[in-house]
Amino acid sequence: MFGLRSEHTREAYRRDLQTFHAWLGAVRGHTDLAVEVGDIEVYARHLREDRGEKRKTVARRLSTLSALYKRLMVTGHSERNPADPALVSRGDTRTADTPPPGCRAPTSNPSSRPPMNATRRATWPTRAPPC
């Protein structure tokens, strides 16, 4: 954290690491950093579902963990990065082209697709379509 200039960024990283450390102790019964990808996925789900954190907050917290594990790999204290973005989802990945949860995806029939907006992205009605 020494290379970070902003005190706000350093404080956010400290909070992110403290939150993870506390979760490890409470849920996993240990506070060492020897965790697997599955542990990071459970932690991300905990942040989203139990704590109600927003997608960007969860992504930042996971990025903090990824940076920590990268550093541990460089210094020889870890063999892998369980928080690698290629391995762990950063949050809700639903795009405008994906239907809301509980509804079926649009079919290939153009007449059944939602209307397109100016940026050519599907726009879903404000009301949930009948499923």
MOQUINOR-V437496 format. One record per residue. RES is the residue in three letters. PSI is psi in whole degrees, -180 to 180 (none if undefined). NEAR is the number of other ideal C-beta (glycine too) atoms within 12 Angstrom. Layout:
# MOQUINOR-V437496
RES:PSI:NEAR
RES:PSI:NEAR
This chain:
# MOQUINOR-V437496
MET:-4:19
PHE:-28:8
GLY:-8:10
LEU:128:15
ARG:-36:9
SER:127:11
GLU:-34:11
HIS:-41:11
THR:-45:19
ARG:-42:17
GLU:-40:15
ALA:-43:22
TYR:-42:27
ARG:-46:19
ARG:-43:20
ASP:-46:31
LEU:-38:29
GLN:-40:17
THR:-44:29
PHE:-44:36
HIS:-45:24
ALA:-41:17
TRP:-43:28
LEU:-46:24
GLY:-42:14
ALA:-41:15
VAL:-41:20
ARG:-15:22
GLY:9:10
HIS:160:14
THR:10:17
ASP:163:15
LEU:12:26
ALA:86:16
VAL:164:29
GLU:171:21
VAL:-41:23
GLY:-37:15
ASP:-41:28
ILE:-38:36
GLU:-42:24
VAL:-41:23
TYR:-44:36
ALA:-42:38
ARG:-40:23
HIS:-44:25
LEU:-43:34
ARG:-49:25
GLU:-46:14
ASP:-41:16
ARG:-14:17
GLY:29:12
GLU:149:25
LYS:160:15
ARG:-44:19
LYS:-36:16
THR:-44:23
VAL:-44:34
ALA:-42:25
ARG:-43:27
ARG:-42:37
LEU:-34:40
SER:-37:28
THR:-45:35
LEU:-40:40
SER:-43:32
ALA:-40:26
LEU:-49:30
TYR:-33:33
LYS:-43:20
ARG:-41:22
LEU:-34:22
MET:-43:19
VAL:-38:13
THR:1:11
GLY:13:8
HIS:-8:16
SER:145:23
GLU:-19:14
ARG:168:20
ASN:98:28
PRO:-12:31
ALA:15:40
ASP:130:24
PRO:-25:24
ALA:-17:13
LEU:-26:21
VAL:129:31
SER:138:24
ARG:0:29
GLY:-157:24
ASP:116:21
THR:11:16
ARG:131:17
THR:178:14
ALA:-23:18
ASP:-5:19
THR:132:18
PRO:157:24
PRO:155:23
PRO:140:12
GLY:-8:12
CYS:156:17
ARG:156:14
ALA:153:21
PRO:147:22
THR:177:11
SER:-8:8
ASN:114:8
PRO:-32:11
SER:-20:9
SER:-3:14
ARG:153:19
PRO:159:24
PRO:153:16
MET:143:15
ASN:-172:12
ALA:-26:7
THR:10:10
ARG:32:12
ARG:145:15
ALA:139:23
THR:124:19
TRP:145:24
PRO:156:13
THR:-30:8
ARG:141:9
ALA:131:13
PRO:151:19
PRO:136:10
CYS:none:11
